[in-house]
């Protein structure tokens, strides 16, 4: 589900997501940034979601305080998760 669209979407309102939905999953996975693909593979079956942490962090334009508040985390825990994400993806989130 795409949060911006909601749980029920009319076909004509799907926009670019309609095109993405028509692509085979393996093609979508090959199109991902290698770091994000690594994070998704690492996350498979894990309880604490680093992907949702990354999504919230990006939604808040890199604002750690607001992201930590949204996720109900201590800022120290938020920084720990961001370091783990950077280590797994090989990407500098400050860049």
C-alpha positions as CSV (number, residue, x, y, z in Angstrom):
1,X,0.0,0.0,0.0
2,X,1.2,3.5,-0.9
3,X,0.4,5.8,2.1
4,X,-0.2,8.8,-0.2
5,X,-2.9,6.9,-2.1
6,X,-4.7,5.1,0.7
7,X,-5.9,1.6,0.8
8,X,-8.4,1.8,-2.0
9,X,-7.5,3.5,-5.3
10,X,-9.4,3.9,-8.5
11,X,-7.6,2.7,-11.6
12,X,-7.6,6.2,-13.1
13,X,-6.0,7.7,-9.9
14,X,-3.0,5.4,-9.8
15,X,-0.7,7.6,-11.9
16,X,2.9,6.4,-12.1
17,X,2.1,3.7,-9.6
18,X,-0.1,2.0,-12.2
19,X,2.9,1.6,-14.4
20,X,5.0,0.3,-11.6
21,X,2.3,-2.2,-10.7
22,X,2.4,-3.7,-14.2
23,X,6.1,-4.4,-14.1
24,X,7.3,-7.9,-13.0
25,X,8.7,-7.9,-9.4
26,X,12.1,-9.1,-10.6
27,X,12.4,-6.2,-12.9
28,X,11.5,-3.8,-10.2
29,X,14.1,-5.3,-7.9
30,X,16.8,-5.0,-10.6
31,X,15.9,-1.3,-10.9
32,X,16.5,-0.5,-7.2
33,X,19.6,1.3,-6.0
34,X,22.0,-1.5,-4.9
35,X,22.1,-0.1,-1.3
36,X,18.3,-0.3,-1.0
37,X,18.3,-3.8,-2.5
38,X,20.9,-4.8,0.2
39,X,18.7,-3.3,2.9
40,X,15.6,-5.1,1.7
41,X,17.5,-8.4,1.6
42,X,18.9,-7.8,5.1
43,X,15.4,-6.9,6.4
44,X,13.7,-10.1,5.2
45,X,11.8,-11.4,8.2
46,X,13.4,-9.0,10.8
47,X,11.1,-7.4,13.4
48,X,12.6,-3.9,13.7
49,X,12.2,-2.3,10.3
50,X,15.2,-0.3,9.1
51,X,13.3,0.2,5.8
52,X,10.5,2.0,7.7
53,X,13.1,4.0,9.6
54,X,14.7,5.1,6.4
55,X,11.4,5.9,4.8
56,X,10.4,8.1,7.8
57,X,13.8,9.8,7.8
58,X,13.5,10.7,4.1
59,X,9.9,11.8,4.5
60,X,11.1,14.2,7.2
61,X,13.9,15.5,4.9
62,X,16.6,14.1,7.2
63,X,15.3,15.6,10.4
64,X,16.4,13.2,13.1
65,X,14.4,14.8,15.8
66,X,11.1,14.7,14.0
67,X,11.7,11.2,12.7
68,X,12.5,9.9,16.2
69,X,9.3,11.5,17.5
70,X,7.2,9.9,14.8
71,X,8.7,6.5,15.4
72,X,8.6,6.9,19.2
73,X,12.3,6.4,19.5
74,X,15.0,8.0,21.6
75,X,17.3,10.1,19.4
76,X,20.2,7.9,20.3
77,X,18.3,4.8,19.0
78,X,17.5,6.8,15.9
79,X,21.2,7.5,15.3
80,X,22.0,3.9,15.9
81,X,19.5,2.8,13.3
82,X,20.8,5.3,10.8
83,X,24.3,4.0,11.3
84,X,23.1,0.5,10.7
85,X,21.3,1.6,7.5
86,X,24.5,3.3,6.3
87,X,26.6,0.3,7.0
88,X,24.2,-2.1,5.2
89,X,23.6,0.1,2.2
90,X,27.1,1.5,1.9
91,X,25.4,4.9,1.5
92,X,26.1,8.2,3.3
93,X,22.7,9.5,4.3
94,X,24.2,12.9,4.9
95,X,25.2,13.2,1.2
